[in-house]
Amino acid sequence: MMHELHERLAQVSEILITLAGSPIPSQQFQVLADYAGLVVPYDFLAFCLVDEDSEGYFIFPLAGGARDAVPERPYTLSEGIVGRILRHRRSEIIPDLALDPNATPDLEGVLRGFGLGAALILPIRQEQKVLGALYFAAQSPTTYTASDLQIGRLLAAGMASSLESARYYQRLADERSTLAAVLTSTQDGVLVVNEAGVVLLANPAFEQMMGLTPGVLAGRRLVEKVTDPGLLSLFEHDQQAMEVSLPDGRTAQAGAARVITDFGEFVGWTAVLRDITLLKELEQMKNDFVATVSHDLKNPINAITLAAEFLDKAGPLNPKQIDLQRRILQTGQYMDELVTDLLDLGKIQAGLDLQLASFDLVALIHEALFSLETAAERKEQEVKTWLPERLMITADERRLKQVLLNLMGNAIKYTPLRGKICIKVVADVGKVSVMVQDDGMGIPPQDLPYIFDKFYRVQTEETKGIRGTGLGLAIARSIVEAHHGRMWVDSTPGAGSTFTFLLPVSGGA
């Protein structure tokens, strides 16, 4: 007897292994139909599946002569012996189906017609959730034993685990299929790399942008196939946007973000590349037009300003005329600043204006701070610096001072009375970064993507009275990019902003 039980348990182990190896429920049911009879005697076997939508169950006959005679219909949980088993969540041996008060004509009545009198019914549970039940029936006078009950419970537990795995597998397969369809259809290049720089995913659009053979990136380190320094540097900072030159001459806008699991685990980065070649061409046409118009406006604006300055030379002006003269001069000054900035921006973006020379960046920062000292003192602001004693770099000193004056001037303008401003320089091998931090009003999240655009100004109640052309940050970023550097901003409304620009330096800093 004990030897027979050992043999049955060994066969159960083989059945459970076979069940676990199949992620498809129909195959799992076939395994039960083929092998369950080796460990639990039956003349009829059915799988009863709980339907969560109808709060009932269905009976699917798997084997036995009565399988074709059982009607296909939904059952309620209050109906039949199976309903009782599912409600109470416990296994039962039914010695005589004819005597059970919950027997139904549709199932037990059919089984009795085929000479089946005893049954073993076992709920299939996943933790507290009941998925269904296994229904074994045999000819009278067979009575199921306690060993059959234990063996049946093992089969039910294995079936529960296999069904749950099948559900997860199907869900994963559906999500993977949807993701693959989306990534294949999109015109944007999508790239995912892990922490070691190994490519986990690269869609066809990305491979086409990089001029690579389809499938060549998967499982390879990104640096083995992609050499563009701009794209590779994208992963040095999170969620930074930059322009990347593609091998075929097109231009793409790229952005990267960290990939974090629901458990807070960092698994790598994802990057998205969007072809903006047409937008760049349109922008260039617009820039050429603006530069031409700006150049033609310079002389008329100077003539108007000069004429306004000489109005009082022709004779005394009444108060109304004095006010009009003041308005003309203010408008003329604003227009002159705007045209000057536009012409400046055109020169910088055309690359015609850089005069590279070696100079001390720290001394230049002190010089810029000295120029703004009065403005900071007027607002009683505290200005701190974290600077090395000396830092020699090669760049356009005049243009870099323009960047510093813009960032520091903005920090003073947008920081309230008695606020704090900090200028910090960090030197590393091959690069130097300059940070201008304030605890001012900050930038709303919806404005951050456009803060470096030409003519863009944050429109809030706090910024209403602050004067500007909306070109300062665009000019500053263009100067930094002309030096093959990058500029970005981190900001929290009400807590301040940190503008950072990074410049490459030859031979280290």
C-alpha positions in Angstrom: 0.0 0.0 0.0 2.8 2.4 1.0 4.7 1.5 -2.2 1.7 2.2 -4.3 1.3 5.7 -2.6 5.0 6.5 -3.3 4.5 5.6 -7.0 1.4 7.8 -7.2 3.2 10.7 -5.6 6.1 10.3 -8.1 3.7 10.4 -10.9 2.0 13.5 -9.4 5.4 15.2 -9.5 5.8 14.4 -13.2 2.3 15.7 -13.9 3.0 19.0 -12.0 6.2 19.5 -13.8 4.4 19.0 -17.1 1.7 21.5 -16.1 4.3 24.1 -15.1 6.0 23.8 -18.5 3.0 24.9 -20.4 1.8 28.6 -20.4 -1.4 27.8 -22.4 -4.6 26.7 -20.4 -5.8 24.4 -23.2 -2.5 22.4 -23.1 -2.8 22.2 -19.3 -6.3 20.8 -19.6 -5.0 18.2 -22.0 -2.3 17.2 -19.6 -4.9 16.5 -17.0 -7.0 14.5 -19.4 -4.0 12.4 -20.4 -2.3 11.8 -17.1 -4.6 12.5 -14.1 -6.1 9.0 -14.4 -2.7 7.6 -13.4 -3.0 9.0 -9.9 -6.8 9.5 -9.3 -9.2 6.9 -10.7 -12.1 8.4 -12.8 -14.5 7.6 -15.5 -15.4 11.3 -16.0 -13.2 14.4 -15.5 -14.3 18.0 -15.8 -12.8 21.4 -15.1 -15.2 23.9 -13.5 -14.2 27.5 -14.2 -15.4 30.5 -12.2 -16.7 33.3 -14.3 -16.0 36.6 -12.5 -18.3 38.7 -14.7 -21.4 36.6 -14.1 -20.4 35.4 -10.6 -21.1 31.9 -11.6 -19.2 29.0 -13.2 -19.0 26.9 -16.4 -18.3 23.2 -16.7 -15.8 22.0 -19.3 -15.8 18.1 -19.6 -12.2 16.9 -20.3 -12.5 13.1 -20.4 -15.0 10.2 -20.0 -18.0 8.8 -21.8 -20.4 11.4 -20.4 -18.4 14.4 -21.7 -20.5 15.0 -24.8 -23.8 14.6 -22.8 -23.2 17.4 -20.3 -25.1 20.5 -21.5 -23.1 23.8 -22.0 -24.7 26.5 -19.9 -23.7 28.9 -17.1 -24.3 27.9 -13.5 -24.8 30.1 -10.5 -22.7 29.7 -7.3 -25.9 28.7 -5.5 -26.5 25.9 -7.9 -25.2 22.3 -7.8 -22.6 20.4 -5.8 -19.8 22.4 -7.5 -21.5 25.6 -6.4 -21.3 24.4 -2.8 -17.7 23.4 -3.2 -16.8 26.9 -4.6 -18.7 28.7 -1.9 -17.2 26.8 1.0 -13.7 26.5 -0.6 -13.1 22.9 0.6 -12.7 19.6 -1.1 -15.3 16.9 -0.7 -15.7 13.2 -1.4 -19.3 12.4 -2.6 -19.9 8.7 -2.0 -23.3 8.7 -3.8 -24.3 11.4 -6.2 -28.0 10.3 -6.0 -28.2 11.1 -2.3 -26.6 14.6 -2.4 -29.2 17.3 -1.9 -27.4 19.8 -4.3 -27.2 17.4 -7.2 -28.5 18.8 -10.5 -30.2 17.0 -13.4 -27.9 18.7 -15.9 -24.7 17.3 -14.4 -25.2 14.7 -11.7 -28.3 13.4 -13.4 -26.3 12.9 -16.6 -23.5 11.2 -14.7 -25.9 8.8 -13.0 -27.3 7.9 -16.4 -23.8 6.7 -17.4 -23.5 4.6 -14.2 -21.3 7.1 -12.3 -22.2 7.3 -8.6 -19.1 8.6 -6.7 -17.3 11.9 -7.1 -14.3 13.8 -5.8 -14.5 17.5 -6.2 -11.6 19.9 -5.3 -11.5 23.7 -5.4 -8.7 25.3 -7.3 -7.5 28.3 -5.2 -4.9 31.0 -5.6 -4.5 32.4 -2.1 -8.0 33.6 -1.1 -9.3 33.6 -4.7 -11.2 30.5 -6.1 -10.4 30.0 -9.8 -12.5 26.9 -10.2 -12.7 23.2 -9.3 -11.6 19.7 -10.5 -14.5 17.2 -10.8 -13.6 13.5 -10.8 -16.5 10.9 -11.0 -16.3 7.1 -11.1 -18.7 4.2 -11.5 -20.5 2.8 -8.4 -19.7 1.4 -6.0 -16.3 3.0 -6.2 -15.6 5.3 -3.2 -12.8 7.8 -3.2 -10.3 7.4 -0.3 -8.3 9.9 1.8 -5.3 9.2 -0.3 -7.3 10.1 -3.4 -8.3 13.3 -1.6 -4.6 14.3 -0.9 -3.5 13.4 -4.4 -6.3 15.4 -5.8 -5.4 18.4 -3.7 -1.9 18.3 -5.0 -3.2 18.3 -8.6 -5.6 21.2 -7.8 -2.8 23.2 -6.3 -0.6 22.6 -9.3 -3.4 23.5 -11.6 -4.0 26.8 -9.7 -0.3 27.7 -10.0 -0.3 26.9 -13.7 -3.4 28.9 -14.4 -2.1 31.9 -12.6 1.2 31.6 -14.5 -0.8 31.4 -17.8 -2.7 34.5 -16.9 0.5 36.5 -16.2 2.1 35.1 -19.4 -1.0 36.1 -21.5 -1.0 39.6 -20.0 2.7 40.0 -20.6 2.3 38.7 -24.2 -0.5 41.1 -24.8 1.5 44.1 -23.4 4.6 43.0 -25.4 2.6 42.8 -28.6 1.0 46.2 -28.0 4.3 47.8 -27.2 6.0 46.2 -30.2 3.2 47.5 -32.5 3.5 51.0 -31.1 7.3 51.1 -31.3 7.2 49.7 -34.8 4.6 52.2 -36.0 6.0 55.4 -34.5 8.3 57.6 -36.5 10.2 58.7 -33.4 13.4 56.7 -32.6 13.2 55.0 -29.2 16.2 53.6 -27.4 16.5 51.8 -24.0 19.8 51.0 -22.4 20.7 49.5 -19.0 23.0 50.9 -16.4 26.0 49.2 -18.2 25.1 50.9 -21.5 23.8 47.6 -23.1 20.9 48.2 -25.5 17.7 46.6 -24.2 15.5 47.9 -27.0 15.9 49.9 -30.2 12.9 50.4 -32.5 13.2 50.4 -36.3 13.0 54.2 -36.5 16.0 54.6 -34.2 18.1 52.1 -36.2 17.1 53.8 -39.5 18.0 57.3 -38.0 21.4 55.9 -37.1 21.9 54.2 -40.5 22.2 50.8 -38.8 21.2 47.3 -39.9 17.9 46.2 -38.3 18.5 44.2 -35.1 22.2 45.0 -34.9 21.9 46.9 -31.6 20.0 44.4 -29.4 22.2 43.1 -26.6 25.2 45.1 -27.7 26.8 48.1 -25.9 25.6 51.3 -27.4 29.1 52.7 -27.8 30.0 49.8 -30.1 27.7 51.0 -32.9 26.8 54.6 -32.1 29.7 57.1 -31.9 27.9 60.4 -31.9 29.2 62.2 -28.8 26.1 64.3 -28.5 23.8 61.3 -28.3 26.1 59.5 -25.9 26.4 62.5 -23.6 22.6 62.6 -23.4 22.7 59.9 -20.7 24.9 62.0 -18.4 22.0 64.1 -17.2 18.4 63.0 -16.7 15.6 64.4 -18.8 17.7 66.8 -20.8 16.8 67.8 -24.4 19.3 68.4 -27.1 19.8 68.4 -30.8 21.6 65.5 -32.5 23.0 65.5 -36.0 22.1 62.3 -37.8 24.5 60.5 -40.2 22.4 61.4 -43.2 22.5 65.1 -42.4 19.1 65.4 -40.7 18.6 66.9 -37.3 16.8 65.1 -34.4 15.7 66.4 -31.0 16.7 63.9 -28.4 15.6 63.6 -24.7 16.6 61.0 -22.1 15.0 59.9 -18.8 15.8 57.4 -16.1 13.8 54.2 -16.0 12.6 53.4 -12.5 10.6 50.3 -11.5 7.6 50.5 -9.2 10.0 49.4 -6.4 12.3 52.3 -7.0 15.0 50.3 -8.7 17.0 52.1 -11.4 17.3 49.9 -14.5 18.7 52.2 -17.1 17.7 55.1 -19.4 15.3 55.6 -22.3 15.9 58.1 -25.1 13.5 59.4 -27.7 14.6 61.0 -31.0 12.3 63.1 -33.1 13.2 64.3 -36.6 13.0 68.1 -36.6 14.8 68.7 -39.9 11.9 70.5 -41.4 11.4 72.7 -38.3 15.1 73.6 -38.3 14.8 74.7 -42.0 11.8 76.8 -41.2 13.5 78.2 -38.2 16.5 79.1 -40.3 14.3 80.9 -42.8 12.7 82.8 -40.0 16.1 83.7 -38.5 17.3 85.0 -41.9 14.2 87.1 -42.3 14.4 88.5 -38.7 18.1 89.3 -39.2 17.4 91.1 -42.4 14.5 93.1 -41.0 16.5 93.9 -37.8 19.4 95.2 -39.7 17.1 97.5 -41.8 15.3 98.8 -38.6 18.6 99.9 -36.9 19.0 103.2 -38.7 15.3 104.3 -38.5 15.2 103.6 -34.8 18.4 105.6 -34.2 16.9 108.5 -36.3 13.7 108.5 -34.3 15.6 108.4 -31.0 17.9 111.2 -32.1 15.0 113.4 -33.2 13.2 112.9 -29.9 16.4 113.9 -28.0 16.5 117.2 -29.9 12.8 118.1 -29.5 13.5 120.4 -26.5 16.3 122.2 -28.5 13.7 123.8 -30.7 12.0 125.5 -27.7 10.4 124.9 -24.3 8.1 121.8 -24.1 4.9 121.7 -22.1 4.3 118.9 -19.6 2.3 116.8 -22.1 5.1 117.1 -24.7 7.8 116.2 -22.1 5.8 113.1 -21.3 5.5 112.2 -25.0 9.3 112.7 -25.5 10.0 110.4 -22.5 7.8 107.7 -24.0 9.4 108.0 -27.4 12.9 107.7 -25.9 11.9 104.7 -23.7 10.3 102.9 -26.7 13.3 103.8 -28.9 15.7 102.4 -26.3 13.7 99.1 -26.0 13.5 98.7 -29.8 17.2 99.4 -30.1 18.0 96.7 -27.4 15.6 94.3 -29.2 17.2 94.8 -32.6 20.7 94.6 -31.1 19.8 91.3 -29.4 18.4 89.9 -32.6 21.5 90.9 -34.6 23.6 89.4 -31.8 21.7 86.2 -31.9 22.0 85.9 -35.7 25.8 86.4 -35.5 26.2 83.8 -32.8 24.0 81.2 -34.5 25.9 81.7 -37.7 29.2 81.0 -36.0 30.7 84.3 -37.3 31.3 85.9 -33.9 33.6 83.7 -31.7 37.1 85.0 -30.9 38.7 82.2 -28.9 41.5 83.0 -26.4 42.8 81.7 -23.1 41.7 83.5 -20.0 40.9 83.0 -16.3 37.2 82.0 -15.9 37.2 82.8 -12.2 38.5 86.4 -12.8 35.7 86.8 -15.5 33.1 85.7 -12.9 34.3 88.3 -10.4 34.3 90.9 -13.1 30.7 90.1 -14.0 29.7 90.2 -10.3 31.3 93.6 -9.8 29.1 94.9 -12.7 26.0 93.7 -10.9 27.0 94.5 -7.4 24.9 97.7 -7.2 21.7 95.9 -8.4 22.2 93.1 -5.8 22.9 95.6 -3.0 19.7 97.6 -3.9 17.7 94.5 -3.2 19.8 93.6 -0.1 20.6 90.2 -1.6 23.3 87.9 -0.4 25.6 86.7 -3.1 27.9 83.7 -2.4 30.5 82.0 -4.6 32.1 78.6 -4.6 35.0 79.1 -7.0 38.5 77.7 -7.4 41.4 80.2 -7.1 42.1 80.1 -10.8 40.7 78.3 -13.8 42.2 78.9 -17.3 40.0 78.0 -20.2 39.9 78.7 -24.0 36.7 80.5 -25.1 35.4 83.8 -26.3 35.8 85.9 -23.2 33.4 88.7 -24.3 30.6 86.3 -25.2 31.1 84.2 -22.0 30.8 87.4 -19.9 27.5 88.1 -21.7 26.3 84.6 -20.6 27.3 85.3 -17.0 25.7 88.7 -16.9 22.5 87.3 -18.3 22.2 84.4 -15.8 23.4 86.5 -12.8 21.2 89.5 -13.8 18.2 87.2 -14.1 18.9 85.7 -10.7 18.9 89.2 -9.2 15.8 90.3 -11.1 13.7 87.3 -10.2 14.8 87.0 -6.6 13.0 89.1 -4.0 14.4 91.4 -1.3 17.0 89.8 0.9 17.2 86.7 -1.2 20.2 84.5 -1.7 22.2 83.9 -4.9 25.0 81.4 -5.3 27.6 81.0 -8.2 29.4 77.7 -8.2 32.1 76.4 -10.6 32.9 72.6 -10.8 36.0 71.6 -12.8 36.5 68.1 -14.1 38.6 66.3 -16.6 37.6 67.6 -20.0 34.7 69.8 -18.8 33.8 72.7 -16.5 30.3 73.5 -15.3 29.0 76.9 -14.0 25.9 77.0 -11.8 23.9 80.1 -11.0 21.4 79.3 -8.2 18.8 81.5 -6.5 15.9 81.1 -4.1 13.6 83.4 -6.0 10.1 82.9 -7.5 11.1 79.9 -9.7 9.7 78.8 -13.0 6.3 77.0 -13.4 6.6 73.5 -14.8 4.5 74.3 -17.9 7.0 77.1 -18.9 10.2 75.1 -18.4 10.3 73.5 -21.9 10.1 76.9 -23.6 12.3 79.0 -21.3 15.2 79.1 -23.8 12.9 80.0 -26.8 13.3 83.4 -28.5 10.8 86.0 -27.2 9.4 83.6 -24.5 8.8 85.2 -21.1 7.1 83.7 -18.1 3.8 85.5 -17.6 2.8 85.6 -13.9 1.7 88.2 -11.5 5.2 88.3 -10.0 6.9 88.9 -13.4 4.5 91.7 -14.6 6.8 94.6 -13.8 10.1 93.0 -14.8 11.4 94.3 -18.1 13.0 92.2 -20.8 13.1 91.4 -24.5 12.7 87.6 -24.0 16.0 87.0 -25.9 18.6 86.9 -23.1 18.4 83.2 -22.4 18.2 82.3 -26.1 21.4 84.3 -26.7 23.1 82.7 -23.6 22.3 79.2 -24.7 23.4 79.9 -28.3 26.7 81.2 -27.0 27.3 78.1 -24.9 26.3 75.8 -27.8 28.6 77.7 -30.1 31.4 76.6 -27.7 30.0 73.0 -28.1 28.6 73.1 -24.6 25.1 72.7 -23.1 22.8 74.7 -20.9 19.8 73.6 -18.8 17.7 74.7 -15.9 16.2 73.0 -12.8 13.5 75.0 -11.1 10.7 74.7 -8.5 8.0 77.4 -8.2 8.5 79.4 -5.0 11.8 77.7 -4.2 14.1 79.2 -6.9 16.0 78.1 -10.0 19.4 76.7 -10.9 20.8 77.5 -14.4 23.8 75.4 -15.4 26.0 75.5 -18.4 28.8 73.0 -19.2 31.7 73.8 -21.4 34.2 71.2 -22.8 37.9 72.1 -22.1 40.9 70.7 -23.8 43.4 68.8 -21.7 41.3 68.9 -18.5 40.7 71.8 -16.1 
